[in-house]
Amino acid sequence: MDWPQRLKVALGVARGLAYLHSGSAVGIPIVHRDFKSTNILLGENFEAKISDFGLAKMMPENQEMYVTTKVLGTFGYFDPEYTSTGKLTIQSDVYAFGVVLLELLTGRRAVDLSQGPND
């Protein structure tokens, strides 16, 4: 992917997450909860679409977080606060977006368990 295509993907994904978080989709904010690079579908002109809402949570009305005792998602993409406290927030998706941006910029996976720690 060249740099203009990467930028187009990043902006498309950012707009998609902003739409979910704004509550425009269903009237209340949605946290994806498992946002990662493999959940981004690309059209033939690199239009980005967010997929796989199986773990998504609608945020309770007038609350900024969802508390859970079971942390779900993909290792390497969830934020440290969520894993340590069980508090899921919109910022959890923003953290995952940062990880995806890192992958998009470097062309490497953020977590690659097939490589050793010194690779």
N, C-alpha and C positions, 0 to 999 in steps of 0.2 A: 504494500500500500504506500502511495506517495504521501507527502505531507499535507497537501490540500484535501485528500481523501480522509486522512486521519483526523484533520480538523473538522471536516463535515460530520464524521461519525461522533466525535466528542461533543459537538454542539447539538446534534440530534438527540443523543442520549441525555444530555443535560436538560434539554427542553422536555423530554419525556418524563424524567424524574421530577422536574419542577411542576409539571401538570399533575402527576400523581400526588405530590406533596401539597399542592394548593387546594385539593379537595374538589377540583373542577370535574373529575371523572364521575364521582358518585355522590358528591355533596359533602363528603368528609375526607380528610387526608388519608392516603394509603401509604404504608411503608412496605416496600417490596420484600425485604427481609432476606433475600438470597440473590441480591444483585451481583452479577459477575460477568466476565467477558463472554462466557458461553451462553448467557441469556440475552445476548444482543443479536438480533437478526438483521442482516443487511440486504437491502434491495439491490437491483442491478446497477443503480446509480449511487450506491453507498448510503441510501436512506436508512437510518438506524431505527429499529423497533425493539422495544423491551418485551421480553417474553417470560414465560414460566412464573405465574403468579400463585403457584401452589402453596407457598409459605407466607404470602402477603397477609398483612393485618390492616384492618381499618382502625384508625386511631379513635379511641373513645371520645365522644363529644366533650369539648372543653378540656381535654387532657393532652399533654404534650408527650406522654410516654405510655408504653404498654409494658407491664411487668410480667415476666414469665419465669417459671422455675426450670424450664427446658429450653436451652439455647439451641436454636436450629439455624441452619445455613451451611455455608461452605467455608472450611478452614482457610484462612488467609484473606478472607474478604470481610469478616465481621469485625466490628470495632472492639477495642479492649474493654470499654465500659459495659457493653452488652454481655461480653463473656464473663466479666467479673461480678456484675450486679444483676443481670437479667433484665435490665432496663433497655427497652427497644424504643428508639426515637427516630425522627426523620434524619437526624445527624448520622444514624447508623448507615443509612443508604448513602449519605454524602461521603462517609469514610470509604465505603465500598467503591464509590465512583472514583475516588482518588486512587485506589488500587488499580482500577481498570484503566485510568489515565496513565499510570506508570507502565502498565503492560502495553498500552497503545503507543506510548512514546519510545519505549525500549525494544519492543518486538519480542519480549520475553515474558513468560508467565511469572507472576509474583511469587508463587510457591510451586516448586517443581520437586516433588519427592523422589524422582528418579535420579537426581543428582546428589552428590555428597555435599557436605557443608562448605567445602573449600572450592567448589566448582563455580 
